[in-house]
Amino acid sequence: MSEPKLAKREVFSSRNVFILAAIGSAVGLGNIWRFPYVAYTNGGGAFLIPYLVALLSAGIPLLFFDYTLGHRYRSAPPLAMRRAGKQWSEIFGWWQVLVCFVIGVYYAAILAWAAMYFFFSFTEAWGDDPAGFLMGDFLQVAETPGIAFDFVPAVAIPMLVAWALVIAVISLGVKRGISRANVVMIPLLLVMFLVLVIQAVTLPGAADGLNAFFTPDWAALGDTAVWAAAYGQIFFSLSVGFGIMITYSSYLRRRTNLAGSGLVVGFANSGFELLAGIGVFATLGFLMQATGSSMEDVAAGGIGLAFIAFPSIVSSTSWGPLLGALFFGSLVFAGFTSMISIVEVVVAAIQDKLGLGRLTSTLVVGLPMALISMLLLPTTTGLYFLDITDEFINKFGILAGAFAMVVVVAWILRKLPLLQRHVDRVSSVQFGKVWLVLVGVIVPVVLGYILVNEVITKIQTPYGGYPLDVLGIFGWGMSGLVVVVAIVLAFTPWRKSTITEVDEDALDAKYEEIMAK
């Protein structure tokens, strides 16, 4: 066994900077365009009850789980899992890294769309038919799903810019790149979104939209699907289960209040989601009044909300250009900080494995990701790839990967008591044995239930009505490939100087010494 002195690692300059970076990762596109619709379709105001229960019983405990793994073993997911267990346990770390690789490939496209729509807001380029403009003039979507290389310059150019900026920021490192980007962008994002919400709630019909959003359907609380939706939303929005928080916490100083930081990040993320719900449904209420439609007609989630419903709102009010610029500017900032965190997971894992410098590892990771992204996404079939891959990698990448890692750490390696002692040792708020039950029992049960339902649903009803061969390649095939490549990478040798095993007792003694000072 090695001595507890692990290799030197970059660190965030302060806990506050780490919190901003963690919030930047957690607050992404899903907060703005996914949460409002999920809440509305799952009981409205009543959904906040299972949502809060999910946050406290699974979201924040799993956030602590990720923080503790990264902080204790001071490494990205693969090396953290190797140090926590054996060579085979490294598989589950690479699983999460590869999920980030896949997400990063298509996330750049959504970032590019948001950037273009920021500029479109000033001219209302979509005209009288936002849906037709999105699918036709802008994305030029092919009629048949598949793989084609008919490039769309309006998407390719901003994607290239997005990749250049992400690679530049990450290559500068934790302090000079990632920290500075989040210190600037997160406050700006908050200010922009607050202005957007203030504008939205003053629009005619805003009260009707908020009434639709908050009116509780208490009967929904008896539906297990609603509770599953609440837990699913929490897992997606907190950036847990796919390596980001493990990686970011590995850059924390040894004497850091983990639980305090986690609580701030968890509640800040949920606060932003609630704020997004208010802003989105206030503007949908205006659209409902302006068009004489019902909320069922105008409410949408995901791409439909951002690139069809919101442009319609922009075209319907004199404040439209400013409203659109704030909304799409928020998407750009939220998406950019999230994409930095996603790509950083892959960079950190490769840096650990190969012992490369920051610039070299960034280029080794960033250039291939950018190349694959530029080949597949800014094409006439790019939307199909994005839609299918996003659905499957979220369900059978993030959720399945998180489930597997928790089960391995808790029940096979039996490391939860050790991690619980670690998080309590360095934290002002202590959860003790309660945390063991939540992470070791509640989280696996909930994740397992959601996964089984997803598998059954996907088998019984092909997702989106896509052809089975297309789903087999972009969906099931992509999910399976992630696991296969993770196994290969796990059994690839580490550089000789890497400490892959640690003496847990010596490491505990080291932390006790640090905390005693």
Secondary structure, DSSP 8 states (H G I E B T S, - for coil): -B-S--------SSHHHHHHHHHHHHSSHHHHHTHHHHHHHTTGGGGHHHHHHHIIIIIHHHHHHHHHHHHHHTS-HHHHHHHHS-TTTHHHHHHHHHHHHHHHHHHHHHHHHHHHHHHHHHHTTTTT-HHHIIIIIIT---SS-S----B-HHHHHHHHHHHHHHHHHHHTHIIIIIIHHHHHHHHHHHHHHHHHHHHHHTSTTHHHHHHHHH---GGGGG-HHHHHHHHHHHHHHTT-SSSHHHHHHTTS-SS--HHHHHHHHHHHHHHHHHHHHHHHHHHHHHHHHHHT--HHHH---THHIIIIIHHHHHTTSTTHHHHHHHHHHHHHHHHHHHHHHHHHHHHHHHHHHH---HHHHHHHHHHHHHHHHHHHSSBTTHHHHHHHHHHHHIIIIIIHHHHHHHHIIIIIS--HHHHHHHHHHT-SS--THHHHHIIIIIHHHHHHHHHHHHHHHHHHS-GGG--HHHHIIIIIIHHHHHHHHHHHHHTS---TT----B-HHHHHHHHHHHHH-
